[in-house]
Amino acid sequence: MHVSIALLALFFVVIPAQFQDECSSDADCATVSGQNCCMKTRDPNDGSRYYKCMPHGMPGSVCDLDGQAEDACPCQTGLTCTKIDLTEFGPTAASVNVIFEKYHFGMCEVPVDEAL
């Protein structure tokens, strides 16, 4: 009996918490600030993939460079998603650039004219 009650509590408390922020489009993630997107993420428990509402990128965050990345959100308003280029760190680091391009990743930055 006690096990049944514990499992029932788990079902109604823990399991819904995992899925409460699932989404199928950015419209499902609308908030007062409007700074959220529907992003593909991985469940840390079983490795399955699902879409979850996540905040838009802050300075230094990986971002969706051209609207095609499923694993990253756009930047917050006022920031720019710029191409990541590791060429200055040498040929080994530069070989990672292909991965960023393949997955359409960039980095959120303050626009150059505003940074000065």
C-alpha positions in Angstrom: 0.0 0.0 0.0 2.8 2.4 1.0 4.6 1.7 -2.3 1.5 2.4 -4.3 1.1 5.8 -2.6 4.7 6.6 -3.2 4.5 5.7 -6.8 1.3 7.7 -7.2 3.0 10.7 -5.6 6.0 10.3 -8.0 3.7 10.2 -11.0 1.8 13.4 -10.1 4.8 15.4 -8.8 8.1 14.4 -10.3 7.1 13.2 -13.8 5.0 16.2 -14.8 7.8 18.5 -13.6 10.0 17.1 -16.3 7.5 17.7 -19.1 5.9 21.0 -17.9 8.1 23.0 -20.2 7.9 20.8 -23.3 6.9 22.6 -26.5 6.4 22.1 -30.2 7.0 25.7 -31.4 8.3 29.0 -30.1 4.6 30.1 -29.6 4.3 27.5 -26.8 7.1 29.3 -24.9 5.7 32.8 -25.0 6.1 34.7 -21.8 5.7 38.3 -20.7 9.2 39.1 -21.8 8.9 37.0 -24.9 12.5 35.9 -24.6 12.1 32.1 -24.9 12.4 29.6 -27.7 11.5 25.9 -28.3 14.8 24.1 -28.3 15.7 20.4 -28.7 17.4 19.1 -25.6 18.5 15.7 -24.2 17.0 14.1 -21.1 19.9 13.6 -18.6 18.3 10.4 -17.3 17.7 8.3 -20.4 19.3 10.4 -23.2 16.1 10.8 -25.1 15.6 14.0 -27.1 12.6 16.3 -26.7 11.8 20.0 -27.2 11.9 22.3 -24.2 11.3 26.0 -23.6 14.6 27.7 -23.0 15.6 31.4 -22.6 17.2 33.3 -25.4 21.0 33.5 -25.3 22.9 36.0 -23.1 26.4 37.4 -24.1 28.7 34.4 -24.5 26.0 31.9 -25.1 25.9 29.6 -28.1 23.1 30.7 -30.4 21.2 29.8 -33.5 23.3 31.5 -36.2 20.9 31.3 -39.2 17.6 30.0 -37.9 18.4 26.4 -38.6 19.8 25.1 -35.3 17.5 22.9 -33.3 19.8 22.8 -30.2 20.2 26.6 -29.6 18.0 29.6 -29.2 18.4 33.0 -30.8 20.1 35.8 -28.7 18.3 38.1 -26.4 17.1 41.4 -27.9 20.0 43.8 -28.5 22.6 41.0 -29.0 24.0 39.6 -32.3 24.6 36.0 -33.1 28.1 36.0 -34.7 29.9 33.2 -36.4 32.4 31.4 -34.1 35.9 31.3 -35.6 38.7 29.5 -33.8 41.3 30.0 -36.5 43.4 32.3 -34.4 44.0 29.4 -31.9 45.8 27.3 -34.6 44.9 24.5 -37.0 43.7 22.0 -34.4 41.2 24.4 -32.8 40.2 25.7 -36.3 39.2 22.2 -37.3 36.2 22.6 -34.9 34.8 25.5 -37.0 33.3 22.9 -39.4 31.2 21.5 -36.5 29.9 25.0 -35.6 29.0 25.6 -39.2 27.4 22.1 -39.6 25.1 22.7 -36.6 24.5 26.4 -37.4 26.0 27.6 -34.1 27.2 31.1 -33.3 27.9 33.1 -30.2 25.7 35.9 -28.7 27.7 39.1 -28.5 27.0 42.8 -28.0 27.2 44.5 -31.4 30.6 46.0 -32.0 29.2 49.6 -32.3 27.5 49.3 -28.9 30.5 47.7 -27.2 32.7 50.8 -27.5 
